[in-house]
Every structure is written in C-alpha cells, then in structure tokens.
C-alpha cells in the first residue's frame, strides 16, 4: 500500500510541470501584445498627427479661418496681392495711351507737352498702387479676407471632393485663388477718388486669380482624402490607446514610460523633418509666381497648429523619459525618489497632530488611485479646448507635479503615528503613582 503522506507530497510536484507552461505562454503572449502595441503606436504617431491636423484645420471652417486669418497683416501676403491687383488693373488700362489720346490735339499744337505724358502716366500708376496698398491695410479688406477665406475653405472641400466651383478653383494642374471681389472693390475705390477711366474697363477672369499651388497629382490626393478623412479624427485616439495599452500590459512600467517618451520625441523629430521638406517643396512649386514671395509665410501659418503639436510631442516625450527614469529602479532614480519622498513625508509628519493628519490617513490608504486621478487631470488640462500648446503642456505638468507633492505630504501626515501622552510602565495601575 502506498503512503498517504507520500502521495500528498507528490501531488504538488506533479502539478508544477502542468502549470509552468501555461504561465510561460501567458507571459510570452503579454510580451508580444506589448511589442505589437508599441510598434503600431510608433508607426502611426506621425501619420495620426498629420491626419488630425488636416481633419481639424481643413475640414473645420472656424479653425481654418482662425489659422489663416492673421495672414491679413502679413507684409509678404499683402505685397503679393497688391502686386497682382495693381498689375491686373494697369495691364487692362494703358494709362499712357489714354493720356496720348486725351491730349492728342494739344500735343499736336505744342509737341513739348509730349514729355509730360510719361511722368503723368507714372504718377497715375503710382496712385493706383498706393490706393491698392491702402485698401489692403484697411479694416474693409480684413473683413473681406475673412469672408474670402471662409469661402476658400468651403471651395477647398469641394475640390477634394471633385467639385470645381468656388473661390479656390482647380484649373488644369493649378489651384488658384479668385481675387474678383478685391479687384472690384479697388476699382470702385479708385473711381470714387476721381480715376473714372477705370469705371467701364473689363478685366478678364484669368487676370483675377493667384496660383496657390501646382496640383499634378490631385487625383491621388483626392483618393487619400476620401479614405483618410473618415478615420482622421479617430486615428490619434487609437495611437493614444495603443500607448496606454502598452503601458498597462508592461511588467516594468517605468522602463515602458521611458520607451514611450523616446518614441514620442523621435516622432516629433520625424514630423519636423517632414514639415521642413514639405515647406521647401511648397516654396519650389510657387517659385516664379506672384504668390511665390509669400509662400513661406503662408505655409508656416497654415501648418502652425501642426507645428505646435510637434513641439508638444517632443517636450512631452522628454518629460516622460524623465518621469520613467525617476520612477525606475535604477540607483540614481531610486536615490532621488527616496530623497524627495522622504522630504515631503517629513513635512507631512510635522502636521500629523493637526486636522491634516485625519485627511492624510485617508489619502495614505487610497494614494494609488489618487495618483491616477491626478495624471488624468493633467491630460484633461492639456487637451481642454482642443488647443494644445507648449504653455498648456508646462502648466499641466506643473499642476500634476504640484498635486503629487501635496499627496505625498498628506501621505506623510497619515503614516506618522500620533502621540497620545506618556506610556505607563508594565504592571502599573492607571491613576496610581509610585
């Protein structure tokens, strides 16, 4: 007969080989999931940022107008539009020929007056240019610029969807901006100031347009837009979820925090490279056109929201690297963390006898989920109003650091024992004295 004790002792030994492969497979599956989440998030971060910018800036009329609205005060943009409008008017109105026609009889009698036609024509052309530039610097043009860009955003949407109508139009391989309203108002301004020769001068539509960009591959852009636009606003959420999943599944979360921070910073540098290359391509495409000198400022302003996001990505990445190092088990991180926590808890310990001690005991018992709440509050502050910026990032980080420090002080107050008076020696009867 077998020994029962031997059988009992043998049972667990037989179960270990059966449970070990299961635990090993679970560990491998978890590690594989972490790697997949990190790799996908890293690959999608830059495309998600660009797609989100496009969806929010180009699809949202209010944000688009707020983005390009400041260009109305740009000297480069004003100069490009003034040059186009002035050249268009002067091309259709040959001032010197009109003066020769008006003074034809007088010049015949007094040939020396012919010498005044050139200076008079130059003075009138200079007057036209001055009036154009004064109009472009006026509040009237600022209102017209906002209205024109509102229509331009709507027209851009139509172009991407295949519709050819609107202020921004596709003509051949060129995307053009229609300046009909500006030219008409400038003509009326000149007529009101006495230059009535412009009143009935027709200006062809082709001369009322500025080429914004060459678009030989617009069909491919439309295809990409049709596919990416419905996904753009959710792609950035997917990337954030992938990073969060990798952090939650990771066994060494401080190290994963460092990895995520490094990936965000690397994507910020990649995005900076993409913006730089795109700027040069945009400038080259408009080189030699009327809008060429303003192409750089137009590009920078149009993509300013994306550039701010890139800066936030970079500094958020560096911040996560520091946080991961601080929270890690490395020698220096542990020493710094111990010193900071010890100092904060020491401050809390001095408050243990005060009413703060009661709150501290509750905080000490719930500190783990309270730290999560503080981190989420920092995310809400960063994303509130959908207007991410470096200043918003620094304020949210300062808020998180400050609240975590307060929590640690309260933890120190809650963990410090409260003095309850002198302790009686063993065997002594309360209320008696030796």
C-alpha positions in Angstrom: 0.0 0.0 0.0 1.1 3.5 -0.8 1.9 6.0 1.9 -0.7 8.8 2.0 1.8 11.4 3.1 4.0 10.4 0.2 1.0 10.7 -2.2 0.1 14.2 -0.8 3.7 15.4 -1.1 3.9 14.0 -4.6 0.7 15.8 -5.8 2.1 19.3 -5.9 5.3 18.1 -7.6 3.3 16.6 -10.4 1.1 19.8 -10.8 4.1 22.2 -11.3 5.1 21.0 -14.7 1.5 21.3 -15.8 1.1 24.9 -14.6 4.5 26.2 -15.7 4.0 26.0 -19.5 0.7 27.9 -19.1 2.3 30.7 -17.1 5.1 30.8 -19.6 2.7 31.0 -22.5 0.8 33.8 -20.8 4.0 35.8 -20.2 5.0 35.4 -23.8 1.6 36.5 -25.0 1.7 39.5 -22.8 5.1 40.5 -24.0 4.0 40.0 -27.6 1.0 42.2 -27.1 3.2 44.9 -25.6 5.6 44.8 -28.5 2.7 44.9 -31.1 1.1 47.9 -29.3 4.4 49.8 -29.1 5.4 49.2 -32.7 1.9 50.1 -34.1 1.8 53.2 -32.0 5.3 54.3 -33.1 4.5 53.8 -36.8 1.1 55.6 -36.6 2.1 58.6 -34.4 3.3 60.9 -37.2 0.5 59.9 -39.7 -2.1 60.4 -37.0 -0.8 63.8 -36.1 -0.9 65.0 -39.7 -4.3 63.4 -40.3 -5.7 65.0 -37.2 -4.3 68.4 -38.2 -5.9 68.1 -41.7 -9.2 67.0 -40.3 -9.3 69.8 -37.7 -7.9 72.6 -39.8 -9.1 71.9 -43.4 -12.5 70.5 -42.5 -13.3 72.9 -39.7 -14.2 76.3 -41.3 -13.8 78.2 -37.9 -10.3 76.7 -37.2 -9.2 77.3 -40.8 -10.2 81.0 -40.7 -8.6 81.4 -37.3 -5.4 79.8 -38.7 -5.0 81.8 -41.9 -6.8 85.0 -40.5 -3.5 86.6 -39.2 -2.1 86.4 -42.7 -4.1 89.6 -43.5 -1.5 91.5 -41.6 1.5 89.7 -43.2 3.6 92.2 -45.4 4.5 89.3 -47.7 0.9 88.4 -48.4 -0.3 92.0 -48.7 2.6 92.6 -51.1 1.8 89.6 -53.3 -1.9 90.5 -53.5 -1.1 94.2 -54.1 1.3 93.3 -56.9 -1.3 91.1 -58.6 -4.2 93.6 -58.3 -2.0 96.6 -59.4 -0.5 94.7 -62.4 -4.0 93.5 -63.4 -5.5 97.0 -63.4 -2.5 98.5 -65.2 -2.5 95.8 -67.7 -6.1 96.5 -68.7 -5.7 100.3 -68.5 -2.8 101.6 -70.6 -2.7 105.0 -68.8 0.0 106.4 -71.2 -2.1 105.5 -74.3 -5.2 107.1 -72.7 -3.2 110.3 -71.9 -1.9 110.5 -75.5 -5.5 110.1 -76.7 -6.8 112.8 -74.4 -4.1 115.3 -75.2 -3.7 114.4 -78.9 -4.9 117.8 -80.2 -3.0 119.7 -77.6 0.2 117.8 -78.2 -0.1 118.4 -82.0 -0.1 122.2 -81.3 2.5 122.0 -78.6 4.8 119.0 -79.2 6.8 119.7 -76.0 3.8 118.6 -73.9 4.6 115.0 -75.1 7.3 114.9 -72.5 4.7 115.2 -69.7 2.8 112.1 -70.7 5.3 109.7 -69.3 5.6 111.4 -65.9 1.8 111.8 -65.7 1.3 108.1 -66.5 3.8 107.1 -63.9 2.1 109.3 -61.3 -1.3 107.8 -62.0 0.1 104.3 -61.9 1.8 105.2 -58.6 -1.5 106.5 -57.3 -3.2 103.2 -58.3 -0.6 101.2 -56.4 -0.8 103.4 -53.4 -4.6 103.1 -53.3 -4.4 99.3 -53.6 -2.0 99.1 -50.7 -4.0 101.4 -48.5 -7.1 99.3 -49.2 -5.2 96.1 -48.3 -4.2 97.7 -45.0 -7.8 98.7 -44.1 -10.4 97.0 -41.9 -12.5 96.7 -45.0 -10.0 94.3 -46.6 -9.6 92.5 -43.3 -13.3 91.7 -43.3 -13.1 90.7 -47.0 -10.1 88.4 -46.2 -12.1 86.6 -43.6 -15.1 86.2 -45.9 -12.8 85.1 -48.8 -11.1 82.5 -46.7 -14.4 81.1 -45.4 -15.4 80.6 -49.0 -11.9 79.3 -49.8 -12.2 76.6 -47.1 -15.6 75.5 -48.5 -14.2 75.6 -52.0 -11.2 73.5 -50.9 -13.5 70.9 -49.6 -15.3 70.9 -52.9 -12.0 70.5 -54.8 -11.0 67.5 -52.7 -14.5 66.0 -53.4 -14.2 66.7 -57.1 -16.4 69.9 -57.4 -14.9 72.7 -59.5 -16.8 75.8 -58.2 -15.9 78.3 -55.6 -13.3 81.0 -54.7 -10.5 78.4 -54.8 -10.6 76.5 -58.0 -8.7 73.9 -59.9 -7.7 75.0 -63.4 -5.6 72.4 -65.2 -2.8 71.4 -62.8 -3.1 74.6 -60.7 -5.1 75.5 -57.6 -6.0 79.2 -57.9 -7.4 81.9 -55.6 -10.1 84.2 -57.1 -9.5 87.9 -56.3 -12.5 89.2 -58.2 -14.0 90.8 -55.0 -10.7 92.6 -54.2 -10.2 93.9 -57.7 -13.8 95.1 -58.0 -13.6 97.0 -54.7 -10.2 98.5 -55.5 -11.6 99.7 -58.9 -14.6 101.3 -57.1 -12.3 102.9 -54.6 -10.2 104.5 -57.5 -13.3 105.6 -59.3 -14.6 107.3 -56.1 -11.3 109.2 -55.9 -11.6 110.6 -59.4 -10.0 107.9 -61.7 -13.2 107.4 -63.7 -11.3 105.9 -66.6 -11.5 102.6 -64.8 -15.2 102.5 -64.4 -16.1 100.6 -67.6 -12.8 98.7 -68.0 -13.5 94.9 -68.3 -10.9 92.7 -66.6 -10.8 89.0 -67.8 -11.3 86.4 -65.1 -8.0 84.8 -65.8 -6.3 88.0 -64.6 -8.2 88.0 -61.3 -6.5 84.8 -60.0 -3.4 83.9 -58.0 -1.9 80.5 -58.3 -1.7 78.9 -54.9 -0.1 75.6 -55.8 0.6 73.2 -58.6 -1.5 70.1 -58.3 -0.5 67.5 -60.9 -1.3 64.7 -58.5 -4.6 66.0 -57.3 -6.4 62.7 -58.2 -4.1 60.8 -55.8 -4.7 63.5 -53.1 -8.5 63.1 -53.5 -8.2 59.3 -53.2 -6.1 59.7 -50.0 -8.6 62.3 -48.7 -11.6 60.1 -49.4 -10.0 57.2 -47.5 -8.3 59.0 -44.6 -10.8 61.8 -43.8 -13.4 59.5 -42.0 -10.6 57.9 -40.0 -8.5 61.1 -39.2 -10.2 62.2 -36.0 -10.1 58.6 -34.5 -6.5 57.7 -35.6 -4.9 59.9 -32.9 -7.2 58.3 -30.3 -6.2 54.8 -31.5 -2.5 55.8 -31.1 -3.1 57.1 -27.6 -5.0 53.8 -26.7 -2.1 51.7 -28.1 0.5 53.6 -26.0 -1.8 53.2 -22.9 -2.3 49.5 -23.5 1.5 49.0 -23.8 2.0 50.8 -20.5 -0.7 48.8 -18.7 0.5 45.5 -20.0 4.2 46.1 -19.5 5.7 44.3 -16.5 8.3 47.1 -16.0 6.2 50.3 -16.4 8.9 52.8 -15.6 11.0 51.4 -18.4 8.0 51.4 -20.8 7.4 55.1 -19.8 10.9 55.9 -21.0 10.4 53.9 -24.2 7.1 55.7 -25.0 8.7 59.1 -24.2 11.6 58.3 -26.5 9.2 57.3 -29.3 7.2 60.5 -29.0 10.3 62.6 -29.1 11.6 60.6 -32.2 8.3 61.1 -33.9 8.4 64.8 -33.2 11.8 65.0 -34.9 10.4 63.0 -37.8 7.5 65.4 -38.1 9.8 68.3 -38.1 11.8 66.8 -41.0 8.5 66.2 -42.9 7.4 69.8 -42.3 10.8 71.1 -43.5 10.7 69.0 -46.7 7.1 70.0 -47.3 7.9 73.7 -46.9 10.7 73.5 -49.4 8.6 71.6 -51.9 5.8 74.2 -51.5 8.2 77.1 -52.0 9.7 75.5 -55.1 6.2 74.8 -56.5 5.3 78.5 -56.3 8.7 79.9 -57.2 8.3 82.5 -60.1 4.6 83.1 -59.4 3.0 86.2 -57.9 2.4 84.4 -54.7 6.0 83.0 -54.5 7.4 85.6 -52.1 4.5 84.9 -49.7 4.7 81.1 -50.0 6.9 80.6 -46.9 4.8 82.7 -44.5 1.6 81.1 -45.9 2.9 77.6 -45.4 4.2 78.3 -41.9 0.9 79.9 -40.8 -1.3 77.2 -42.4 0.6 74.5 -40.6 1.2 76.4 -37.3 -1.2 74.2 -35.4 0.6 71.0 -36.5 3.9 72.6 -35.6 2.7 73.4 -32.1 1.6 69.8 -31.8 5.1 68.7 -32.9 6.7 70.8 -30.1 4.2 69.4 -27.6 5.1 65.8 -28.7 8.8 66.5 -28.3 8.6 68.0 -24.8 6.0 65.5 -23.6 8.3 62.8 -24.8 11.3 64.2 -22.9 9.1 64.7 -19.8 8.0 61.0 -20.0 11.7 59.9 -20.2 12.5 61.9 -17.0 9.4 60.5 -15.3 10.2 57.0 -16.2 13.8 57.4 -15.1 12.6 59.0 -11.8 10.1 56.1 -11.2 12.5 53.4 -12.2 14.6 51.0 -10.1 17.9 52.4 -11.2 20.3 53.6 -8.5 20.1 57.3 -9.2 16.3 57.3 -9.8 15.8 55.4 -6.5 18.1 57.8 -4.6 16.3 60.9 -6.0 12.9 59.5 -5.4 13.7 58.5 -1.9 15.1 61.9 -1.0 12.1 63.8 -2.5 9.5 61.4 -0.9 11.4 61.5 2.4 11.5 65.3 2.5 7.8 65.6 1.5 6.7 63.0 4.0 8.8 64.7 6.7 6.8 67.9 6.1 3.6 65.9 6.4 4.9 64.2 9.6 5.1 67.6 11.3 1.4 68.1 10.5 0.3 64.7 11.9 -1.2 66.2 15.1 -3.2 68.7 13.2 -6.5 68.1 11.4 -4.4 67.4 8.3 -3.5 64.0 9.9 -7.1 62.7 9.5 -7.1 63.5 5.8 -3.6 62.1 5.5 -4.7 58.7 6.8 -7.4 58.5 4.2 -5.0 59.7 1.4 -2.4 57.1 2.5 -4.9 54.3 2.2 -6.1 55.5 -1.3 -2.9 57.1 -2.7 -2.5 54.7 -5.7 -5.8 55.6 -7.4 -5.5 59.2 -6.4 -2.2 59.4 -8.3 -4.0 58.0 -11.4 -6.7 60.7 -11.0 -4.0 63.4 -10.8 -2.4 62.1 -14.0 -5.8 62.1 -15.8 -6.5 65.6 -14.6 -3.2 66.7 -16.2 -4.3 65.1 -19.5 -7.7 66.9 -19.3 -5.9 70.2 -18.8 -3.6 69.6 -21.7 -6.4 68.7 -24.1 -9.1 71.1 -22.8 -10.5 73.2 -25.6 -8.6 71.2 -28.3 -5.9 73.9 -28.4 -2.7 72.1 -27.4 0.4 74.3 -26.9 3.7 74.3 -25.1 2.5 76.6 -22.4 -0.5 74.4 -21.9 1.8 71.4 -21.6 4.0 73.1 -19.0 1.0 74.2 -17.0 -0.5 70.7 -16.9 2.9 69.2 -15.9 3.3 71.8 -13.2 -0.3 71.0 -11.9 0.5 67.3 -11.9 3.8 67.7 -10.1 2.2 70.1 -7.5 -0.7 67.8 -6.8 1.5 64.7 -6.5 3.7 66.6 -4.0 0.6 67.5 -1.9 -0.5 63.9 -2.0 3.0 62.8 -0.7 2.8 65.4 2.1 -0.6 64.1 3.2 0.7 60.5 3.0 3.5 61.5 5.4 0.9 63.1 7.7 -1.2 59.9 7.6 1.6 57.5 8.2 3.2 59.3 11.2 1.8 57.9 14.5 0.0 60.5 16.6 1.5 60.9 20.1 -1.1 60.0 22.8 0.8 61.1 26.0 3.3 59.1 28.2 3.1 55.4 28.2 2.6 53.7 31.7 5.2 51.1 32.7 4.2 47.5 32.6 2.2 46.4 35.6 1.3 49.9 36.7 -2.3 50.6 37.6 -3.8 53.6 35.8 -4.4 56.5 38.1 -1.7 55.5 40.6 1.8 56.7 41.1 4.8 55.1 42.5 
